[in-house]
Amino acid sequence: MAKSSITSLWRLFRTFGRPYWGRMLVGVLSGLLVGGSVFGILRSSITLFLPFDGLQFPGLERVTRNRGPEPETRPPPAAPAPAAASRDGDQPDAGSRRLDKILDWARRLGLEPGDGATAIDLRFMLLAVAGLLGFVLLRSFGAFLNNYCLRWVGARMVVDLRNALLEALHRQSLSYFGRKHIGQLISRCTYDTARIEGAVASTIADLTEAPFVLLGAILFAVDYAKDSELGTTVLLFGVVVPLTMGPVIVLGRWVKQYSRRALRRVSVLVAHFEENLSCIRIVKAFNTEAYEQGRFRDDSETYFHNVVRAIAVEVLMGPLMEFTAALTLCLFFLACYLRGIPMSQIFPMALAGYFTYKPLKQFAKINAAIQRTAAAIERVQDVLHTDTSLPLAAHPIHLHAFRERIVFDHVDFRYDAGGNPVLHDICLDVSKGSVVAFVGETGSGKTTIVNLLARFYDPTAGKILVDGHDLRDLDVTDLRRLIGVVTQETILFNDTVAHNIAYGSPEATAADIEAAARKANAHDFIVAEPQGYERMVGDKGMLLSGGQRQRIAIARAILKNPPILILDEATSALDTATELLVQEAINRVMADRTVFAIAHRLSTIRHADMICVLEAGRIAERGTHAALYKANGHYRRLCDLQFADAPGVRKG
């Protein structure tokens, strides 16, 4: 497994697995129990096989030693070959020593052998079967705890990971979302985390069980080889078997490479999906369905080819492991045959090889899963480790009310460090209860000014003061609580009308919601529908008209009841009749509030206390409507252009 992949997985566990160390410890100890029970199962297999050994191989007297006289009804056994002697001469061999140990265990358990070989064989068999079943039961219990606890931890970690992703995205500044495609971010939060969930929830259990099973089998093999004088054979295969993991490691790197490419392509697919559905009206209006389908089909084919390559490499690991395991087993049997090793010694070693094969094959699967997961983890961690959030004061000032004035003190701003300046030397002094309007051509900086006031961005130079406090020193939650926003592009959540009005005011009652809707001229069209306030508004409010969405947004601002209100071209996209209703609602919400209004329709801001005309990021003119009109400057030209085709409209 590549070091970088292991590092990525370790960071994930260190960050998100720490709160659940108790369950993880139970799971790991259960894996240790599984490995220990494997050692016991293999030991029991020796006891289970010994009664058969004397009936099938030379050295029968070895097994029948210490038995009573044979029953007369039992036919005499075939002439036995001389008992196998150890290399030390007169000392008993390993099989005899092991039999003596088993006889001692049997006597301690009250299983003193009776007369006759049958009694001894039966009691040995009962003891061996009981021990084997006990260890199998222990292994099953440990495997259950291991899988349940660690898969629970894996699934819980992924839930926490998704929550952390959303928190990380909420921390980012608006400039971050301007640089990233929303569809690709959605892909990382859904598809990538699903890939991690599928791998982690299953891999974590195998990753802790397989090493202990392998360790138990290896310890048995070493101990058994020492007693049975198979040390050279076991040592040889102990060197050969690990070498078979080399191709698996190489193939794992290819899996990671192709998986990373596939994840990139699926991000593009999700981005195209999101973009097509968000812009479906434009797609249909320009009759570009076939074009968009062709683009999506090409991206899908590229994704498919990367996925298939990863699958091909991954599925190759299993057959490769099976072939190498079969080859190793055949070589082992051949070596045992050439050395004249009896079946009673080969059987336990073959059983140990069986227990070794499964975890080795699991390691191949784990390696492939880790490589796939590592590519997804890296993409997710890129989001988690990105921090474009605005700096917060170490000891923020809590501001619970707006009492005096807002001051823009020589404010400059640019979106990127090396980009063009958007605002130049903005100076404003707005007292409480004033209405300030911003007009100017598109791109002159109107929206940027109010975005700075809401602290969606920080000034590049200068500062903005609320009641004498720099915005950067204020608690952001307190600041946003003081500000309400109504924009031209009203975005509603795919929920009920009541939910959208009460959004940001969870304590509001049904009566409060209805009162806000009445002030926003929204109550009548709401109750005209059978569902009333429980009517679903559709994705982004698509089931409502533009004027209805706007009035829902105004009702939301009224219910929040902020002392500072930002109106960003709130009526520019409405017809005349709807505009009158919306403007009436806006006039109500503006009462007794400090208002920052952006407007293209100059008729809506005639009564503002101050109108600021922006040109190329600078305040070119400022004053009341009457004063600016008489000044015969840029504002006068804007008024003449708008009012030229409006007979009866008073210009001055």
C-alpha positions in Angstrom: 0.0 0.0 0.0 1.3 3.4 -0.9 2.5 5.5 2.0 0.5 8.5 0.9 -2.7 6.3 0.9 -2.1 5.0 4.4 -1.3 8.5 5.6 -4.6 9.8 4.1 -6.6 7.0 5.8 -4.7 7.5 9.1 -5.6 11.2 9.1 -9.2 10.4 8.5 -9.3 8.0 11.5 -7.3 10.4 13.7 -9.7 13.2 13.0 -13.1 11.5 12.9 -12.5 8.3 14.8 -11.1 9.8 18.0 -14.5 10.3 19.7 -15.3 6.6 19.3 -12.0 5.1 20.6 -13.9 2.9 23.0 -15.8 1.0 20.3 -12.6 0.9 18.2 -10.8 -0.7 21.1 -13.5 -3.3 21.6 -13.3 -4.0 17.9 -9.5 -4.3 17.9 -9.5 -6.6 20.9 -12.2 -8.7 19.2 -9.8 -9.0 16.3 -7.1 -10.2 18.7 -9.6 -12.7 20.1 -10.3 -14.0 16.6 -6.6 -14.4 16.0 -6.1 -16.2 19.3 -9.0 -18.6 18.6 -7.5 -19.4 15.2 -4.3 -20.5 17.1 -6.6 -22.7 19.3 -8.5 -24.2 16.4 -5.2 -25.2 14.8 -4.0 -26.7 18.0 -7.2 -28.7 18.4 -6.8 -30.0 14.9 -3.7 -31.8 16.0 -5.6 -33.6 18.8 -8.4 -34.4 16.4 -6.1 -36.1 13.9 -3.9 -38.1 16.3 -6.3 -41.0 16.8 -6.3 -41.6 13.0 -2.6 -41.4 12.7 -1.7 -44.7 14.3 -4.3 -46.6 12.2 -3.0 -45.3 8.9 0.8 -44.9 9.3 3.7 -46.8 10.6 4.5 -46.3 14.3 1.2 -47.7 15.7 2.8 -48.5 19.0 3.3 -44.8 19.4 -0.4 -44.2 19.7 -1.3 -47.4 21.5 1.5 -46.9 24.1 0.1 -46.9 27.7 -3.1 -48.6 26.5 -4.3 -51.8 28.2 -4.2 -55.2 26.5 -6.1 -55.4 23.3 -9.5 -57.0 23.5 -9.6 -60.6 22.3 -12.3 -59.8 19.8 -10.2 -57.1 18.1 -8.2 -58.5 15.2 -4.5 -58.2 15.6 -3.0 -55.2 13.9 -0.6 -55.5 11.0 3.0 -55.8 11.9 4.1 -52.3 12.8 7.2 -50.7 11.6 9.8 -49.6 14.2 8.8 -46.6 16.1 10.1 -43.4 14.7 13.1 -42.3 16.6 14.2 -38.8 17.1 17.5 -37.5 15.9 18.8 -37.6 19.4 18.6 -41.4 19.4 16.6 -42.8 22.3 14.5 -39.7 23.0 10.7 -39.9 21.9 9.8 -38.0 18.8 7.7 -34.8 18.6 4.4 -36.8 18.0 5.0 -38.8 21.2 5.8 -35.7 23.2 2.6 -34.0 22.0 0.6 -37.1 22.8 2.0 -37.1 26.4 0.9 -33.5 26.8 -2.6 -34.3 25.5 -2.8 -37.3 27.9 -1.9 -34.9 30.8 -4.7 -32.5 29.7 -7.2 -35.4 29.5 -6.3 -36.6 33.1 -6.7 -33.1 34.5 -10.2 -33.0 32.9 -11.1 -36.4 34.4 -10.7 -38.3 31.2 -8.4 -41.0 32.4 -8.1 -43.5 29.6 -9.8 -46.8 30.1 -8.9 -50.2 28.8 -8.6 -50.7 25.1 -7.7 -48.5 22.2 -11.3 -47.8 21.4 -11.9 -46.1 24.7 -8.8 -44.0 24.3 -9.7 -43.0 20.7 -13.2 -42.1 21.6 -12.2 -39.9 24.6 -9.5 -38.2 22.6 -12.0 -37.5 19.9 -14.6 -36.1 22.3 -11.9 -33.9 23.9 -10.7 -32.7 20.5 -14.2 -32.0 19.1 -15.2 -30.1 22.3 -12.1 -28.0 22.1 -12.5 -27.4 18.4 -16.1 -26.3 18.8 -15.2 -24.1 21.7 -12.6 -22.2 19.7 -14.9 -22.0 16.7 -17.6 -20.4 18.9 -15.1 -18.0 20.4 -13.9 -17.1 16.9 -17.5 -16.4 15.7 -18.2 -14.3 18.8 -15.0 -12.3 18.2 -15.7 -11.9 14.5 -19.2 -10.5 15.3 -17.9 -8.0 17.8 -15.1 -7.0 15.5 -17.3 -6.4 12.5 -20.2 -4.7 14.3 -18.1 -2.3 16.4 -15.7 -1.3 13.7 -18.3 -1.0 10.9 -20.4 1.1 13.3 -17.4 3.4 13.8 -16.8 3.5 10.1 -20.4 4.5 9.3 -20.4 7.0 12.2 -17.2 8.6 10.9 -18.6 9.2 7.5 -21.7 10.8 9.0 -19.4 13.2 10.9 -17.4 13.7 7.8 -20.4 14.9 5.8 -21.4 17.2 8.7 -17.8 18.6 8.8 -17.9 19.2 5.0 -21.0 21.3 5.2 -19.6 23.2 8.2 -16.4 23.8 6.2 -18.3 25.1 3.2 -20.4 27.4 5.4 -17.1 28.8 6.8 -15.8 29.8 3.4 -16.1 33.3 2.1 -18.3 34.2 -0.9 -15.1 34.6 -3.0 -14.5 30.9 -2.6 -17.8 30.0 -4.1 -17.1 32.4 -6.9 -14.0 30.4 -7.9 -15.6 26.9 -7.4 -18.3 25.2 -9.4 -21.2 24.3 -7.1 -21.8 21.0 -8.9 -18.2 19.8 -8.1 -18.6 20.7 -4.5 -21.8 18.8 -4.4 -20.0 15.8 -5.9 -17.4 15.9 -3.2 -20.0 16.0 -0.4 -22.1 13.2 -1.9 -20.3 10.9 -4.3 -16.8 11.1 -2.7 -18.2 10.6 0.8 -20.3 7.7 -0.4 -17.1 6.1 -1.9 -15.4 6.6 1.5 -18.4 5.2 3.4 -18.6 2.0 1.3 -14.8 1.4 1.7 -14.3 2.5 5.3 -17.3 0.7 6.8 -16.1 -2.7 5.5 -12.4 -2.2 5.3 -11.9 -1.1 8.9 -13.1 -4.4 10.2 -11.0 -6.5 7.8 -8.0 -4.3 8.5 -8.1 -5.2 12.2 -9.2 -8.8 12.0 -6.9 -10.0 9.1 -3.6 -9.2 10.8 -4.5 -11.1 14.0 -5.8 -14.1 12.1 -2.5 -14.1 10.1 -0.5 -13.7 13.2 -2.3 -16.6 14.9 -1.7 -18.9 12.0 2.0 -17.9 11.7 2.6 -18.4 15.4 1.1 -21.9 15.2 3.1 -22.7 12.1 6.4 -21.6 13.8 5.5 -23.5 17.0 4.4 -26.6 15.2 7.4 -26.5 12.9 9.7 -26.4 15.9 8.0 -29.5 17.4 7.7 -31.4 14.1 11.2 -30.5 12.7 9.7 -28.7 9.8 11.5 -25.5 10.5 13.4 -25.3 7.2 10.3 -25.9 5.1 8.2 -23.3 7.0 11.1 -20.8 6.9 11.4 -21.2 3.1 7.7 -20.5 2.5 7.7 -17.7 5.1 10.1 -15.9 2.8 8.3 -16.8 -0.4 4.7 -15.9 0.6 5.3 -12.2 1.4 6.9 -11.8 -2.0 3.5 -12.6 -3.6 2.2 -9.3 -2.2 4.4 -7.3 -4.6 2.1 -7.4 -7.6 -0.8 -6.5 -5.4 0.9 -3.4 -4.2 1.7 -2.3 -7.8 -1.8 -3.0 -9.0 -3.1 -1.0 -6.0 -1.3 2.1 -7.2 -3.0 1.7 -10.6 -6.4 1.5 -8.9 -5.7 4.7 -7.0 -4.7 6.5 -10.3 -7.7 5.4 -12.2 -10.0 6.1 -9.3 -8.7 9.6 -9.0 -9.4 10.2 -12.6 -12.9 8.7 -12.3 -13.7 11.0 -9.3 -12.7 14.0 -11.3 -14.9 13.0 -14.2 -17.9 12.3 -11.9 -17.5 15.8 -10.5 -17.8 17.2 -14.0 -20.9 15.0 -14.5 -22.6 16.3 -11.4 -21.6 19.9 -12.3 -23.2 19.5 -15.7 -26.4 18.0 -14.1 -26.7 20.8 -11.7 -26.0 23.5 -14.3 -28.5 22.0 -16.8 -31.3 21.7 -14.3 -30.6 25.2 -12.9 -30.6 26.7 -16.4 -33.3 24.5 -17.8 -35.3 27.5 -19.1 -32.4 28.7 -21.1 -31.7 25.2 -22.5 -35.2 24.9 -23.7 -35.5 28.5 -24.9 -32.4 28.1 -27.1 -33.3 24.5 -28.2 -29.9 23.2 -27.0 -31.1 19.9 -25.5 -29.2 17.8 -28.0 -26.0 19.8 -27.5 -26.2 19.5 -23.8 -27.0 15.7 -24.0 -24.0 15.3 -26.3 -21.6 17.0 -23.9 -22.9 14.9 -21.0 -22.7 11.7 -23.1 -19.0 12.5 -23.9 -18.2 13.1 -20.2 -20.0 9.9 -19.2 -18.0 7.9 -21.7 -14.7 9.3 -20.3 -15.9 8.5 -16.7 -16.9 4.9 -17.8 -13.4 4.2 -19.3 -11.6 5.3 -16.2 -14.0 3.2 -14.0 -13.6 0.1 -16.2 -9.8 0.4 -16.0 -9.9 0.6 -12.2 -12.3 -2.4 -12.1 -10.0 -4.5 -14.4 -7.0 -3.9 -12.2 -9.0 -4.5 -9.0 -10.6 -7.8 -10.1 -7.2 -9.0 -11.3 -6.0 -9.0 -7.7 -8.2 -11.9 -6.6 -7.2 -14.4 -9.3 -3.6 -13.4 -8.9 -3.7 -14.1 -5.2 -5.5 -17.4 -5.8 -2.9 -18.5 -8.3 0.0 -17.6 -6.1 -1.6 -19.3 -3.1 -2.2 -22.5 -5.1 1.3 -22.4 -6.4 2.7 -22.0 -2.9 0.6 -24.8 -1.6 1.6 -27.2 -4.4 5.3 -26.4 -3.7 4.7 -27.0 0.0 3.1 -30.5 -0.6 5.9 -31.4 -3.0 8.6 -30.4 -0.5 6.8 -32.4 2.2 6.6 -35.5 0.0 10.3 -35.3 -0.9 11.2 -35.1 2.7 8.9 -38.0 3.7 6.7 -36.0 6.1 3.6 -37.9 7.2 0.1 -36.7 6.7 -0.5 -36.1 10.4 2.1 -33.4 10.2 1.0 -32.0 6.9 -2.7 -31.7 7.8 -2.3 -29.0 10.6 0.1 -27.1 8.4 -2.3 -27.2 5.5 -5.0 -25.9 7.8 -2.8 -23.1 8.9 -2.2 -22.3 5.3 -5.9 -22.1 4.8 -6.3 -19.6 7.6 -3.3 -17.7 6.2 -4.7 -17.5 2.7 -7.9 -15.7 3.7 -6.3 -12.7 5.4 -3.8 -12.4 2.6 -6.6 -12.3 0.1 -8.3 -9.8 2.4 -5.2 -7.6 2.2 -5.5 -7.5 -1.6 -9.1 -6.3 -1.3 -8.2 -3.9 1.5 -5.3 -2.5 -0.6 -7.7 -1.9 -3.5 -10.3 -0.3 -1.3 -7.7 1.9 0.4 -6.4 3.1 -2.9 -9.9 3.9 -4.2 -10.7 5.6 -0.9 -7.5 7.5 -0.7 -8.3 9.3 -4.0 -11.7 10.4 -2.5 -10.2 11.3 0.9 -7.7 13.6 -0.8 -10.5 15.4 -2.6 -12.6 15.7 0.5 -9.6 16.9 2.7 -9.0 19.6 0.1 -12.3 21.1 1.1 -11.8 20.5 4.8 -8.3 22.1 4.8 -9.3 25.1 2.8 -10.0 28.2 4.8 -11.1 31.3 3.1 -13.2 32.5 5.9 -12.9 36.1 7.1 -10.7 36.5 10.2 -12.5 36.7 13.5 -11.6 38.8 16.4 -10.0 37.0 19.3 -12.3 38.8 21.7 -15.3 40.1 19.6 -17.5 42.9 20.6 -21.1 42.0 21.1 -23.5 44.5 19.6 -27.1 43.8 20.4 -28.6 47.0 19.0 -27.9 49.7 16.4 -28.1 53.1 18.0 -26.2 55.9 16.1 -24.5 55.7 12.7 -22.7 53.7 10.1 -19.5 55.1 8.7 -17.5 54.1 5.6 -14.0 55.4 6.3 -11.9 55.7 3.1 -12.8 52.1 2.0 -11.0 50.4 -0.9 -11.8 46.9 -2.1 -10.6 44.4 -4.7 -11.8 40.8 -5.0 -8.3 39.3 -5.6 -5.0 40.4 -4.3 -3.7 41.1 -7.8 -7.0 42.0 -9.4 -8.4 45.3 -10.4 -9.8 47.6 -7.7 -13.6 47.6 -7.4 -14.1 50.5 -4.9 -11.9 53.6 -4.4 -11.9 55.8 -1.3 -15.6 55.3 -0.3 -16.5 57.7 2.4 -20.0 57.8 3.9 -21.7 58.8 7.1 -25.2 57.4 7.5 -27.1 58.2 10.7 -29.8 55.9 12.1 -33.1 56.0 10.3 -31.6 57.4 7.1 -32.3 56.0 3.6 -29.3 55.9 1.4 -29.6 54.9 -2.3 -26.9 53.8 -4.7 -27.3 54.3 -8.5 -24.9 53.8 -11.4 -24.1 51.7 -14.3 -23.6 47.9 -14.0 -20.2 47.1 -12.5 -19.8 50.5 -10.8 -19.6 48.8 -7.3 -23.1 49.3 -5.9 -23.7 45.7 -4.7 -20.1 45.5 -3.5 -20.7 48.3 -1.0 -23.7 46.6 0.7 -21.8 43.2 0.6 -19.1 44.9 2.6 -21.6 46.3 5.1 -23.0 42.8 5.6 -19.3 41.6 6.0 -19.5 39.1 3.2 -16.0 40.5 2.4 -13.5 42.8 4.2 -12.2 46.1 2.8 -8.8 46.0 1.2 -8.1 49.3 2.8 -10.0 51.6 5.2 -12.7 50.4 7.6 -16.5 50.3 8.2 -17.8 51.4 11.6 -21.1 50.6 13.2 -21.7 52.8 16.3 -17.9 53.5 16.3 -16.9 49.8 16.1 -15.0 48.3 13.2 -16.9 45.5 11.6 -13.9 43.3 12.0 -14.0 43.6 15.7 -17.7 42.7 16.0 -19.2 39.3 16.6 -20.4 38.2 13.1 -23.6 36.6 14.5 -24.6 39.9 16.2 -23.9 41.9 13.0 -25.9 39.6 10.8 -28.8 39.7 13.2 -28.9 43.5 12.8 -29.1 43.3 9.0 -31.9 42.2 6.7 -31.5 41.6 3.0 -34.0 41.7 0.1 -32.4 41.0 -3.3 -33.7 41.1 -6.9 -32.9 37.4 -7.4 -35.1 36.0 -4.6 -34.0 32.5 -3.6 -36.6 30.4 -1.7 -36.1 27.0 -0.2 -38.1 24.0 -1.5 -40.4 24.0 1.5 -43.6 25.5 2.6 -44.5 29.2 2.3 -44.6 29.4 6.1 -41.1 27.9 6.4 -39.7 30.4 4.0 -41.2 33.4 5.7 -40.1 32.1 9.1 -36.6 31.3 7.9 -34.1 32.9 10.3 -36.8 33.4 12.9 -37.5 29.9 14.3 -39.3 31.3 17.3 -42.0 32.9 15.1 -45.6 31.7 15.6 -48.3 31.2 12.9 -49.8 34.5 13.9 -46.4 36.2 13.5 -46.0 34.7 10.1 -49.4 35.8 8.9 -48.9 39.3 10.2 -45.6 39.6 8.3 -47.3 38.3 5.1 -50.1 40.8 5.4 -47.6 43.7 5.7 -45.8 42.4 2.6 -49.0 42.2 0.6 -48.6 38.4 0.4 -51.4 37.1 2.5 -54.1 37.3 -0.2 -52.3 35.2 -2.8 -51.1 32.7 -0.2 -54.6 31.9 1.2 -56.0 31.8 -2.4 -54.4 28.4 -2.7 -56.0 25.4 -0.9 -52.8 24.6 1.0 -52.4 28.2 2.1 -49.3 28.7 4.2 -48.4 25.0 3.8 -48.1 25.2 0.1 -44.8 24.0 -1.3 -43.0 26.7 -3.3 -40.8 24.4 -5.4 -37.1 24.5 -6.1 -35.9 28.1 -5.6 -39.6 29.1 -5.5 -40.3 28.1 -9.1 -44.0 27.5 -8.4 -44.5 31.1 -7.6 -44.3 34.2 -9.8 -41.5 36.7 -9.5 -43.7 39.2 -7.6 -44.9 36.5 -5.2 -41.4 35.4 -4.5 -40.4 39.0 -3.9 -43.2 39.5 -1.4 -42.4 36.3 0.4 -38.8 37.6 0.8 -40.1 41.0 2.1 -42.3 39.1 4.6 -39.2 37.2 5.7 -37.4 40.5 6.3 -40.4 42.0 8.1 -40.6 39.0 10.4 -36.8 39.3 11.2 -37.4 43.0 12.0 -33.8 44.2 11.5 -32.8 47.8 12.3 -30.6 47.9 9.1 -32.2 46.9 5.8 -30.4 46.2 2.4 -32.6 46.4 -0.7 -30.7 45.2 -3.8 -32.8 46.2 -6.9 -35.9 44.6 -5.3 -38.4 45.8 -7.9 -36.4 46.0 -11.1 -37.7 42.7 -12.6 -41.4 43.3 -11.9 -44.3 44.5 -14.0 -45.9 47.8 -13.1 -48.9 46.4 -11.2 -46.8 44.0 -9.2 -44.2 46.7 -8.6 -46.8 48.9 -6.9 -47.7 46.0 -4.5 -44.1 45.3 -3.8 -43.1 48.9 -3.4 -46.0 49.4 -1.0 -44.6 46.5 1.0 -41.1 47.8 0.8 -42.3 51.2 2.1 -43.7 49.5 5.1 -40.6 47.5 5.9 -38.5 50.6 5.4 -40.3 52.5 8.2 -38.1 53.4 11.1 -35.1 51.6 9.7 -31.8 52.5 8.3 -32.0 51.5 4.6 -29.3 50.9 2.0 -31.1 50.7 -1.4 -29.7 49.8 -4.8 -32.1 50.8 -7.7 -32.1 51.0 -11.4 -35.6 52.5 -11.4 -34.9 56.0 -10.0 -38.5 56.6 -9.3 -38.3 54.3 -6.3 -35.6 56.3 -4.6 -36.7 59.9 -5.1 -37.4 60.3 -1.4 -34.1 58.9 -0.2 -32.2 61.1 2.3 -29.0 60.6 0.2 -28.4 59.3 -3.3 -24.9 58.3 -4.2 -24.0 58.1 -7.9 -21.1 55.6 -8.5 -18.8 55.6 -11.5 -16.0 53.1 -11.8 -16.0 52.3 -8.0 -16.0 56.0 -6.9 -18.8 58.2 -5.5 -19.0 60.8 -8.3 -22.1 62.6 -6.9 -24.1 62.6 -3.7 -27.2 64.5 -2.4 -31.0 64.5 -2.6 -32.9 63.8 -5.7 -33.7 67.5 -6.2 -30.2 68.7 -5.6 -28.6 66.1 -7.9 -31.1 66.8 -10.6 -30.4 70.6 -10.5 -26.7 69.9 -10.6 -27.1 68.7 -14.2 -24.6 65.9 -13.8 -24.6 62.2 -14.3 -27.7 61.6 -12.2 -29.6 64.2 -14.3 -28.7 62.3 -17.4 -29.8 59.0 -15.9 -33.1 60.5 -14.9 -33.7 62.0 -18.4 -33.0 58.7 -20.0 -35.5 56.8 -17.8 -38.2 59.5 -17.7 -38.1 60.4 -21.4 -40.6 57.7 -22.3 -42.8 58.3 -19.3 -45.3 61.1 -20.0 -46.5 63.0 -17.0 -43.6 62.0 -14.7 -42.1 64.9 -12.9 -38.4 65.0 -13.4 -37.3 67.7 -11.1 
